[in-house]
Amino acid sequence: MSSQSPAEAPAAAMFSFNPRVVFTMLATIVAPVIALDQASKLYVRAHMQLYENIQLIPNWLDITYARNPGVAFSMLANAPEGARNTLLIALDAIAIVVMVGLMGASDGITLVTVALALILAGAGGNLIDRVARGEVIDFVRAHYYSHNWPIFNVADSAISIGVALIVLHSIFSRDNSR
């Protein structure tokens, strides 16, 4: 046993990386979600015309083929293309590195590591689109008559579910430090 306090311990010794958690999450969540995301986008792109609409549940849910050069809610869509793509690819890559690092810092598989894996899968799916096409393919249109939520895709759903799980975990988890 070391006589060093945690403050004196080398930084490398304070951070442990658990590759088993990362590889398990990559194999069971990240890869399947990215595969579903990319397959669904390729199917929509191959079988629908841009802005074509297929009604699934009248006045509630449609499949509508759209392309989004920006980020959520089409923010940055009108920014200069080169700067926008560089910024968004860099942000996606940073998010991926952060998610892998956070998952690897976990001692085991938890609700939070599953949430991080979903966020990683969503970032990865949208990064593939940005690198391959310079824009993201969206196709799920949720609406109530003429009141529309922005069109989204499987990757966006994975990110949203992951963030929601982290928020719910932080609200309902017990604080053991008290």
C-alpha positions in Angstrom: 0.0 0.0 0.0 1.3 3.4 -1.0 1.9 6.1 1.6 1.0 8.8 -0.9 -2.2 10.7 -0.5 -4.6 10.8 -3.5 -3.4 14.4 -4.1 0.2 13.2 -4.4 -0.6 10.2 -6.6 0.4 10.5 -10.3 -2.5 11.5 -12.5 -2.3 8.2 -14.5 -2.8 6.2 -11.3 -5.9 8.3 -10.4 -7.6 7.6 -13.7 -8.2 4.0 -14.5 -9.6 2.9 -17.8 -11.9 -0.1 -18.0 -11.7 -1.4 -21.6 -14.2 -4.3 -20.8 -17.0 -1.7 -20.2 -16.1 0.2 -23.4 -15.9 -2.9 -25.6 -19.1 -4.3 -24.2 -20.9 -1.0 -24.8 -19.5 -0.7 -28.3 -20.6 -4.2 -29.2 -24.0 -4.2 -27.6 -25.2 -0.7 -28.0 -23.0 1.6 -30.1 -22.5 -0.6 -33.1 -26.1 -1.8 -33.4 -27.5 1.7 -33.0 -25.1 3.1 -35.6 -26.0 0.3 -38.0 -29.7 0.9 -37.5 -29.2 4.7 -37.9 -27.1 4.3 -41.1 -29.4 1.6 -42.6 -32.5 3.7 -42.0 -30.9 6.8 -43.6 -29.7 4.8 -46.6 -33.1 3.2 -47.1 -34.9 6.6 -46.9 -32.3 8.2 -49.2 -32.7 5.3 -51.8 -36.4 5.0 -51.7 -37.8 8.5 -51.2 -37.6 11.9 -52.9 -36.3 14.8 -50.9 -39.3 16.2 -48.8 -41.5 13.2 -49.8 -43.9 12.4 -46.9 -45.3 9.1 -45.9 -48.0 9.3 -43.3 -47.7 6.6 -40.5 -50.2 7.9 -37.9 -52.4 10.6 -39.3 -51.7 14.1 -37.7 -49.0 12.6 -35.4 -46.2 10.8 -37.1 -44.8 10.8 -40.7 -41.7 9.7 -42.5 -40.4 12.8 -44.3 -37.1 12.8 -46.1 -35.1 15.9 -45.2 -31.4 16.9 -45.2 -30.0 19.0 -42.4 -26.6 20.7 -42.9 -26.8 22.2 -39.4 -27.2 20.8 -35.9 -30.3 20.3 -33.8 -33.2 22.4 -34.9 -31.2 23.3 -38.0 -29.0 25.7 -36.1 -25.9 26.8 -38.1 -27.6 25.6 -41.3 -26.9 29.0 -42.9 -23.3 29.3 -41.7 -20.5 29.1 -44.3 -20.3 25.4 -45.3 -16.6 24.9 -44.8 -16.5 26.5 -41.3 -19.8 24.7 -40.3 -18.6 21.3 -41.4 -15.2 21.7 -39.8 -16.8 22.9 -36.5 -19.5 20.1 -36.4 -17.1 17.3 -37.3 -14.7 18.5 -34.6 -17.5 18.8 -32.0 -18.7 15.3 -32.9 -15.2 13.9 -32.6 -14.7 15.6 -29.2 -18.0 14.2 -28.0 -17.0 10.7 -29.1 -13.6 10.9 -27.2 -15.4 12.3 -24.1 -18.0 9.5 -24.1 -15.4 6.8 -24.5 -13.4 8.2 -21.7 -16.4 8.5 -19.4 -17.5 5.0 -20.2 -14.0 3.7 -19.6 -13.8 5.4 -16.2 -16.7 3.3 -15.0 -16.1 0.3 -12.8 -18.9 -1.6 -14.6 -22.0 -1.4 -16.8 -24.5 1.0 -15.3 -27.5 3.1 -16.4 -25.0 5.9 -17.0 -22.7 3.9 -19.2 -25.7 2.7 -21.2 -26.7 6.4 -21.6 -23.2 7.4 -22.6 -23.2 4.6 -25.2 -26.4 5.9 -26.7 -25.0 9.4 -26.9 -21.8 8.0 -28.4 -23.8 6.0 -31.0 -25.8 9.1 -31.9 -22.7 11.3 -32.3 -21.1 8.6 -34.3 -24.1 8.1 -36.6 -24.3 11.8 -37.3 -20.5 12.1 -37.7 -20.6 9.5 -40.5 -23.3 11.5 -42.3 -21.3 14.8 -42.0 -18.1 13.2 -43.2 -19.7 11.2 -46.0 -22.3 13.8 -47.2 -21.6 17.1 -45.5 -25.1 17.0 -43.9 -27.3 14.7 -41.9 -30.3 12.8 -43.2 -33.4 13.3 -41.1 -36.8 11.5 -41.7 -38.9 11.1 -38.5 -41.5 13.8 -38.4 -43.5 14.1 -35.2 -46.3 16.6 -35.3 -49.8 17.5 -34.1 -51.7 18.6 -37.2 -49.6 21.7 -38.4 -47.6 22.0 -35.2 -44.2 20.3 -36.0 -41.3 19.1 -33.9 -38.1 19.3 -36.0 -37.5 16.3 -38.2 -35.0 13.9 -36.7 -33.4 10.5 -37.1 -32.3 7.4 -35.1 -29.0 9.0 -34.1 -30.8 12.0 -32.7 -33.2 9.7 -30.8 -30.3 7.9 -29.3 -28.7 11.1 -28.1 -32.0 12.3 -26.7 -32.7 9.0 -24.8 -29.1 9.0 -23.5 -29.4 12.6 -22.2 -32.8 11.8 -20.7 -31.4 8.7 -18.9 -28.6 10.8 -17.4 -31.0 13.5 -16.3 -33.3 11.0 -14.7 -30.4 9.2 -13.0 -29.1 12.4 -11.6 -32.6 13.3 -10.3 -33.5 10.0 -8.8 -30.2 8.6 -7.7 -29.4 8.8 -4.0 -26.6 11.0 -2.9 -24.5 8.8 -0.6 -22.2 11.6 0.4 -24.6 13.0 3.0 
